[in-house]
Amino acid sequence: MNPEAAINVTDDLERTIQKRLELFPYAYPVHSFLESLGIEYRRTIIGNFTVFYKIIESKNENEKGLVVVNHIVYSARNVEKS
């Protein structure tokens, strides 16, 4: 019910995600539940949130790959059942 707080949380998440994943996207493990389904999503925990993302490699060796954030889940949820 506090729009300003929601904007602050979103901005903090965005900055932290960018900082963590820009240089070292492989630093975080592949999520084991999804890996068993043949899906290579990685996850990292930021505060009260779990961030799921995948890495799309560039076909051009002179370009960086792309990190795509697919889901951000409040960590109090049981993500294994989601």
N, C-alpha and C positions, 0 to 999 in steps of 0.2 A: 504494500500500500504506500510505499515511499519511492516515487519515481527517481528522485535524486540518488538514493542509495542503490537502486537497480542500475543506473547509469554508471556509478562509481565501480560497482562490482564488475560490470561488463568491460569497462575500460581497463581495470586492473587485470582481468583475465586475458584480454587481448594483448596487452603489453607483455605479460609474463609468457604467454604462449609464443609470441614472436621471438622474445629473447631466448627462450629455451630451445626452440626448434629451428631457428634460423641457421645456426652453426652446427648443431649436433643432433640432427633428427633421429639418428640411429642409436642415440644414448639410452633410449627407453625400450623396454621389452615388447615383443609381440604379445598381444593378449592371448593367453593359452586357450580360453574357451573358443574364441573365434578362429584361432589357428587350426584347431581340430576340425573346423568346417572348411578349411582351405582358404580362409580369408586372412590376409596379413595386415590387420589393424594393430597399431601400437597404442599404448596408453601411458599417460602420465597424470599424476595427481597434483593439482594446484589448489591449495587451500581446501575448501570443502567440495571441490569439483574434480571429476575424473574426465579427462580429455582423451577422446579416441581420434586417431588420425592415421592416414596412410601416406606413404611416400611414393611419388610418381617420378621415376628416373627420367632424366633428359636423354634423348637419343643423340644429342650433340654433346661431345665431351667438353666443349668450351662453355657450356651453360650449366647452371645449377639445376638440380631436380626441383620438384614442386612438393610441398607439404600441404595436404588437404585435411582440414579438421572436419570430421564427419558428425561427431556428437560431443556434446558437453553435458554431463549428467551430474546432478547433485549427488555427492558421495554417500549420503545417508541411504540412498536407494541401493538395493542389492542388484548390482549390475549383472551378476551371473544369471539372474532370473529375468532380466529385461530383454 
